[in-house]
């Protein structure tokens, strides 16, 4: 009886394993992409999609054995020729997730250099617009202040006229305040800071006018000519002008219901002349006391 011939198994792995291993390779790539996409926004996904444009691969029947040097190897044949390139693209996309500017440039297909130029131009344009807005706002505020000062100038002028002291006070205004300029000789003796008694009635009328604007900032300034002074009471013109302004302030506070926190006093000596000190007439004009009544807009800023 003849012996039954034993069937010898085919060499190598079964055919189904080749298909199974290829499927596993594809699944691995798929999950790698899912993992990378999970940490990116729409712009990053577009980057990954763009990286596939130049990538091509094919599936062979050989059994996959390992992943080596970033390539899937099957029977000595590389199945995904550009895995390294693909992984580099994914890595770059993840790194770029920390740079919003780079994302915008890649996703929109823009040149980084042209984008920087555009951003610089945009910043310059924004700065110019901001400067224009600030300048326009400043002009509007000055115009509003000028209107307030003009109205107050009219009121003060009428009050000075009603008290018949308008000829002894020079009045002017700008967008911040109305200015009352009083000659020093009307209030003080030469080289002295004490108010003359004959000036009291005049000062009472000034006080009555200022009460109307007690809620505004009121500043009293003392000024002198440039003739040097050095006495036991006043070391310089600066001291003399400060003492004169202070004495006017004290008289007004004593004879009018003014708000002390709204009052300001300053002495400028000869530093702010309104006329030339080369003539006696000019020096007489520079010896003065100025009262500035700030309008409501300027007072609120102060």
Number of C-alpha atoms within 10 A of each C-alpha: 3 4 5 6 6 6 6 6 7 7 6 7 10 11 11 10 14 18 16 13 17 20 13 13 18 13 12 12 14 11 11 14 16 11 11 17 18 11 11 16 11 10 18 24 19 17 19 20 11 14 17 13 8 9 13 10 11 8 14 15 16 19 22 24 13 12 12 9 9 14 16 20 20 21 13 11 14 19 21 21 17 18 19 13 15 19 18 13 17 22 13 14 24 17 10 16 16 10 10 10 13 17 20 15 17 18 15 11 9 12 12 14 10 11 15 13 12 12 12 12 12 12 12 12 12 12 12 12 12 12 12 12 12 12 12 12 12 12 12 12 16 17 14 15 21 20 16 21 26 19 13 19 22 11 12 22 17 13 17 18 11 11 13 12 15 15 9 14 16 14 19 15 18 18 19 22 28 25 23 21 18 18 18 23 15 15 23 19 12 9 15 15 23 14 18 13 10 11 13 13 10 16 17 15 17 21 20 17 17 20 15 12 17 17 18 23 22 26 19 23 23 31 29 28 25 17 10 12 13 12 9 5 12 17 12 15 24 20 18 25 28 22 21 28 25 21 17 22 21 11 15 19 15 11 12 17 14 21 15 12 9 14 17 16 18 18 22 18 23 22 14 12 19 15 14 15 17 10 9 11 11 15 20 17 21 25 23 25 23 21 24 20 27 27 28 18 19 19 16 11 6 10
